[in-house]
Amino acid sequence: MENKLKYSCAGEGVFRAAILTLIILVIYSIITTYLPASMKVTSVFYIVITLVSVLYGSVFAAKKAGEKGWLMGIMVAATYMLVLYLVKVCGGGSIAIDTREIIRTALALGIGGLSGMLGINL
């Protein structure tokens, strides 16, 4: 029963990260409707939004779980990145994983582990 509670904390962290991502993407899409944005800006924005969402979800999950924050953060980051990949593929994107996605996933896992440790100590 105790492990099930911890997995639900990670799931709730992923859910909160996804909701934050959707809110920020809606705001960004409204802004880019009226102001032009280059592909470089959009690419950097996607990385930043991914890392901020993972940070938020990992801190929340670790704080709620109360132990093993680094593991909780990595679980949230890995699940979040898997969900993003599945949404991309279902949306008609390529199945291939390129260098950008590997770097973004590595950054997300690192940020997830560190922010999970931060969440325990808050």
PEGIBEL-V627882 format. One record per residue. RES is the residue in one letter. OMEGA is omega in degrees with one decimal (999 if undefined). BURIAL is b if it has 16 or more other C-alpha atoms within 10 Angstrom, else e. Layout:
RES_OMEGA_BURIAL / RES_OMEGA_BURIAL
This chain:
M_-177.8_e / E_178.7_e / N_179.5_e / K_177.8_e / L_-179.7_e / K_177.5_b / Y_178.7_b / S_175.2_e / C_178.2_b / A_178.2_b / G_178.2_b / E_175.8_b / G_177.3_b / V_179.3_b / F_179.5_b / R_177.1_b / A_179.6_b / A_178.2_b / I_177.5_e / L_178.1_b / T_179.9_b / L_-179.8_e / I_-178.6_e / I_178.5_e / L_176.8_e / V_178.1_e / I_179.9_e / Y_179.9_e / S_175.8_e / I_179.9_e / I_-177.8_e / T_172.8_e / T_-176.8_e / Y_180.0_e / L_179.7_e / P_177.0_e / A_179.9_e / S_179.5_e / M_178.2_e / K_179.1_e / V_179.7_e / T_179.2_e / S_177.8_e / V_179.3_e / F_179.2_e / Y_177.7_e / I_-179.1_b / V_-179.4_e / I_176.7_b / T_-177.7_b / L_178.0_b / V_179.2_b / S_177.5_b / V_177.9_b / L_-179.3_b / Y_-178.9_b / G_-179.5_b / S_178.1_b / V_179.8_b / F_-177.2_b / A_-179.1_b / A_179.1_b / K_-179.7_b / K_-179.2_b / A_176.4_b / G_177.9_e / E_178.8_b / K_-176.8_b / G_-179.0_b / W_179.7_b / L_178.0_b / M_178.8_b / G_178.5_b / I_177.0_b / M_179.0_b / V_-178.7_b / A_-178.7_b / A_-180.0_b / T_178.9_b / Y_179.8_b / M_176.0_b / L_178.0_e / V_177.8_e / L_179.6_e / Y_-180.0_b / L_177.0_e / V_178.5_e / K_-178.8_e / V_179.0_e / C_178.1_e / G_177.4_e / G_178.6_e / G_-179.3_e / S_177.2_e / I_-177.9_e / A_177.6_e / I_-178.5_e / D_-175.1_e / T_179.0_e / R_-179.3_e / E_177.2_e / I_178.7_e / I_179.6_e / R_178.5_b / T_178.6_b / A_176.3_e / L_-179.8_b / A_178.5_b / L_177.5_b / G_178.3_b / I_179.0_b / G_178.9_b / G_-179.6_b / L_-179.4_b / S_171.9_b / G_175.9_b / M_177.3_b / L_-178.7_b / G_177.8_b / I_-173.9_b / N_177.8_e / L_999_e
